[in-house]
């Protein structure tokens, strides 16, 4: 799917990262409200968690990462103001944190 393709590009530093993050934001901000909230936010958190989980599993198979725990981290990173929505600023910072976390 398109989100995963964009995440891979951002993760690999392949191209204009900021533009790709903006595209990713638009992809999830389906109602163009300028924030990813409600179902949009749940979808984003799920997709990012699945992506990071797959990356971790690919590198350390059977390492028994707890997906629910990971989802909690992703949610916190993508919504640092803790208001239940992800703004463009939060996306710019958060998505990089999530993608870097799977490389430590």
NORGI-V526127 format. One record per residue. N is the residue number from 1. RES is the residue in one letter. SS is DSSP state (alpha for helix, beta for strand, coil for the rest). PSI is psi in radians with two decimals (* if undefined). Layout:
n->N res->RES ss->SS psi->PSI
n->N res->RES ss->SS psi->PSI
This chain:
n->1 res->X ss->coil psi->2.89
n->2 res->X ss->alpha psi->-0.72
n->3 res->X ss->alpha psi->-0.77
n->4 res->X ss->alpha psi->-0.68
n->5 res->X ss->alpha psi->-0.74
n->6 res->X ss->alpha psi->-0.75
n->7 res->X ss->alpha psi->-0.72
n->8 res->X ss->alpha psi->-0.73
n->9 res->X ss->alpha psi->-0.79
n->10 res->X ss->alpha psi->-0.75
n->11 res->X ss->alpha psi->-0.69
n->12 res->X ss->alpha psi->-0.09
n->13 res->X ss->coil psi->0.59
n->14 res->X ss->coil psi->1.63
n->15 res->X ss->coil psi->-2.79
n->16 res->X ss->coil psi->1.69
n->17 res->X ss->alpha psi->-0.80
n->18 res->X ss->alpha psi->-0.72
n->19 res->X ss->alpha psi->-0.70
n->20 res->X ss->alpha psi->-0.66
n->21 res->X ss->alpha psi->-0.67
n->22 res->X ss->alpha psi->-0.74
n->23 res->X ss->alpha psi->-0.71
n->24 res->X ss->alpha psi->-0.75
n->25 res->X ss->alpha psi->-0.83
n->26 res->X ss->alpha psi->-0.63
n->27 res->X ss->alpha psi->-0.69
n->28 res->X ss->alpha psi->-0.44
n->29 res->X ss->coil psi->1.22
n->30 res->X ss->coil psi->-0.55
n->31 res->X ss->coil psi->0.14
n->32 res->X ss->coil psi->0.69
n->33 res->X ss->coil psi->-0.17
n->34 res->X ss->coil psi->0.01
n->35 res->X ss->beta psi->2.59
n->36 res->X ss->beta psi->1.99
n->37 res->X ss->beta psi->2.93
n->38 res->X ss->coil psi->-2.28
n->39 res->X ss->alpha psi->-0.60
n->40 res->X ss->alpha psi->-0.76
n->41 res->X ss->alpha psi->-0.72
n->42 res->X ss->alpha psi->-0.72
n->43 res->X ss->alpha psi->-0.79
n->44 res->X ss->alpha psi->-0.84
n->45 res->X ss->alpha psi->-0.76
n->46 res->X ss->alpha psi->-0.83
n->47 res->X ss->alpha psi->-0.75
n->48 res->X ss->alpha psi->-0.71
n->49 res->X ss->alpha psi->-0.81
n->50 res->X ss->alpha psi->-0.72
n->51 res->X ss->alpha psi->-0.89
n->52 res->X ss->alpha psi->-0.69
n->53 res->X ss->alpha psi->-0.80
n->54 res->X ss->alpha psi->-0.70
n->55 res->X ss->alpha psi->-0.77
n->56 res->X ss->alpha psi->-0.77
n->57 res->X ss->alpha psi->-0.66
n->58 res->X ss->alpha psi->-0.62
n->59 res->X ss->alpha psi->-0.64
n->60 res->X ss->coil psi->1.35
n->61 res->X ss->coil psi->2.43
n->62 res->X ss->coil psi->0.29
n->63 res->X ss->coil psi->-0.08
n->64 res->X ss->coil psi->0.90
n->65 res->X ss->coil psi->2.45
n->66 res->X ss->coil psi->1.92
n->67 res->X ss->alpha psi->-0.65
n->68 res->X ss->alpha psi->-0.69
n->69 res->X ss->alpha psi->-0.77
n->70 res->X ss->alpha psi->-0.73
n->71 res->X ss->alpha psi->-0.64
n->72 res->X ss->alpha psi->-0.73
n->73 res->X ss->alpha psi->-0.83
n->74 res->X ss->alpha psi->-0.77
n->75 res->X ss->alpha psi->-0.77
n->76 res->X ss->alpha psi->-0.72
n->77 res->X ss->alpha psi->-0.60
n->78 res->X ss->alpha psi->-0.19
n->79 res->X ss->coil psi->1.24
n->80 res->X ss->coil psi->-0.42
n->81 res->X ss->coil psi->-0.14
n->82 res->X ss->coil psi->0.68
n->83 res->X ss->coil psi->0.21
n->84 res->X ss->coil psi->0.22
n->85 res->X ss->beta psi->2.79
n->86 res->X ss->beta psi->2.09
n->87 res->X ss->beta psi->3.00
n->88 res->X ss->alpha psi->-0.73
n->89 res->X ss->alpha psi->-0.77
n->90 res->X ss->alpha psi->-0.66
n->91 res->X ss->alpha psi->-0.78
n->92 res->X ss->alpha psi->-0.77
n->93 res->X ss->alpha psi->-0.84
n->94 res->X ss->alpha psi->-0.75
n->95 res->X ss->alpha psi->-0.59
n->96 res->X ss->alpha psi->-0.69
n->97 res->X ss->alpha psi->-0.82
n->98 res->X ss->alpha psi->-0.81
n->99 res->X ss->alpha psi->-0.57
n->100 res->X ss->alpha psi->-0.50
n->101 res->X ss->alpha psi->-0.51
n->102 res->X ss->coil psi->0.10
n->103 res->X ss->coil psi->0.03
n->104 res->X ss->coil psi->*
